[in-house]
Amino acid sequence: MSSLFVIQGRDQGYRFEFDSEQLPVTLGRDAACAIQLHDTEVSRLHAEIRLVDGKPVLVDLKSSNGTFVNNRVIERHELASGDQVQIGCTVMLFTGGDSSSMGDLNERIRIVPEQAADNSRIVRTMRQEEGTEIFSPDFDQTQSNWLARARSNLQVMYRTALAVSHTLDIDELLRRIMQLIFEWVEADRGCIMLLDSETKQLAPRVRRDRKSDGKGSEKTPDNIDISRTILDYVMEQREGVLTSDAQEDQRFDSAQSIVRQGIREAICVPMQGRYDIVGVVYIDTLVPASRVITRGAKKFTDEHLKLMVAIGHQAALAVEDTNYYSAMVQAERLAAVGQTIATLSHHVKNILQGIRGGSYLIEMGLNEHDETLVRKGWDIVEKNQRRISSLVMDMLTFSKEREPDLAPGDLNSTVADVIELMQARAVEKQVSLSCELAANMPALVFDPEGIHRAALNVVTNAIDACGENPEHGRPAGSVRVTTRYLPEGPFAHVAVADNGAGIAAEDLADIFSLFVSRKGSRGTGLGLPVSQKILKEHGGQIHVESQLGQGSTFTLELPAVEPEPPPDGGISARETWQGEPVSETGE
Amino acid sequence: MRRPERIGGRWEVALLSEGSSVLIVERSGEIREVLRTALQHRGWHIYEASRADLGLELARRHHPDLVVLDLDEQPADAEDLSSEFSKSANDEPTPVILLGAVRRSSANPGQFIAKPYHYQPLISKIEQLLQAK
């Protein structure tokens, strides 16, 4: 499974997943795209990911604003894990599927007592400070070109690793680190082991092998046996070590066996994080016998060790960040779930209380053959039935990733429906509800049900906001709903103005937050977030102006899209419109 | 019929009939309506208020025999409210039935009813407490 994770843009947090069997997939603004981005700078059909020789390739489809991978404009690009894909204002992180199943790593990476290992011994050790000095500004860069280049690459790696860490996938992060190590160090095999937070034991997480002949021959790699003594030394001393299995005395005495087998050199470094060691990185290489004889045994040098110590530290930081980040996300998620349940159950509880009250009156009325009582109880039951249906509708609208169900319609008649529906509530709260509908409003393409819901929530709030005016010594409540057509946008506005309590400036920022309600237990805190979501789905927005003690005006603004005339000269949407022209309703 | 009295800008209706009097302090007009209807049916006087402060004013003026107090909408320091109601109403302590989401203190152990409640047990409880007086 490969994925594109949106790290920047309107769809931030979204993860698009796809299998290689599903390729090609298209990226664009169009609803037909498998990866649809709500970004106005993205073309309708912007780019495509194809499968070429079994590998995912990103191809730009002559988009207006171009396709970028890792900040470079591309026409086609073979995607690798960690690539940052930018189209329009949207930045996504590509994570490739893990094609080669590794099997059980515990079988293939073993920690062994020294006797069973290959007599490796430590030939050099290095502390973290010594390794990390390659990052310090006064580090002598003339010392080694190789190290200087590695250092700049390491910084690139760290940034990428940070981005990867936000995918919350530690193994992906470790694979990426291993990949980088193999780009810079001539290692044959490598693995990363992380300390299990519960058992306090090292557990292998990733392994990488250099393909021996470059053609990717699929021979099963050998086990990596790592000496327990060396691991303990690394963990306890917090030092990186370079080891070799060539014994000083054996180098000459056992020349026969070295010639046959070569010498295994290894580097093992601690992953020293901010507070503690989170694991170890191990790489090794086999120095071929021919090289041992001609150029001496050394393949891994001090510089390699220095770089590895630095990488170990950076990798540990990235692992810590990932752990911290996922713990944070988890905590936030749990908190949000808890809040959701608490808010909803409180609301449902109130509705249930109302239904019980209504039922009680109905029962009383039936027992006493009192139809007035039955009627009274029935009204209460019905009112609560409407409350629960409205709660469910808001919940559905909010939870669903939905496309607005666009159809040509008349905005004025949608608004008039809302006014008519809300008249009863207005009368009950002694609020005058009136509306003024624009005579020049053309037929528009919008989701009538969605806009109805959005307007209903805002009008409900307006009535509630000024329903308590007399109690606070303010003039009688009044809500005025106005529709406007602004050809210069073109926009259509539905403005809902009340003379209620108004909203304090410091509270304005919060009004669209989920479950934030200023109505106490009567509010679900769903209304405005739902309205805003619907308007955003239309490419519109909600403007708010409010003055404490004077009242508020909420303006729903949606782009005015007029229906295209049918090509065959048939009946236009405008002519099929059934609504009566409404000028003024209300009290 | 006693004339409706206006307190704090809201009409608080008090009906005169034979028997005891009950004060209902409850924000939800719907719940007040149900309780009022059911209790009036039993021939009791009902005073009702939508907020605690308005209710307290009614309690001091009319000395009801029992108070039904919904604490769900009250601020956290409202725990003392029930004892205030209990003291304010009469010479002898007035029974207070608390309605709420969770019991907030050990005071009034027998007179707490958790929401959502059924009306029949609540009304039986009111009857029982009024008869005991």
Boltz contact constraints between the chains, C-beta under 6 A:
constraints:
  - contact:
      token1: [A, 349]
      token2: [B, 116]
      max_distance: 6.0
  - contact:
      token1: [A, 352]
      token2: [B, 116]
      max_distance: 6.0
  - contact:
      token1: [A, 353]
      token2: [B, 115]
      max_distance: 6.0
  - contact:
      token1: [A, 353]
      token2: [B, 116]
      max_distance: 6.0
  - contact:
      token1: [A, 354]
      token2: [B, 30]
      max_distance: 6.0
  - contact:
      token1: [A, 357]
      token2: [B, 31]
      max_distance: 6.0
  - contact:
      token1: [A, 357]
      token2: [B, 34]
      max_distance: 6.0
  - contact:
      token1: [A, 360]
      token2: [B, 119]
      max_distance: 6.0
  - contact:
      token1: [A, 361]
      token2: [B, 34]
      max_distance: 6.0
  - contact:
      token1: [A, 361]
      token2: [B, 37]
      max_distance: 6.0
  - contact:
      token1: [A, 380]
      token2: [B, 30]
      max_distance: 6.0
  - contact:
      token1: [A, 470]
      token2: [B, 9]
      max_distance: 6.0
  - contact:
      token1: [A, 471]
      token2: [B, 9]
      max_distance: 6.0
  - contact:
      token1: [A, 520]
      token2: [B, 73]
      max_distance: 6.0
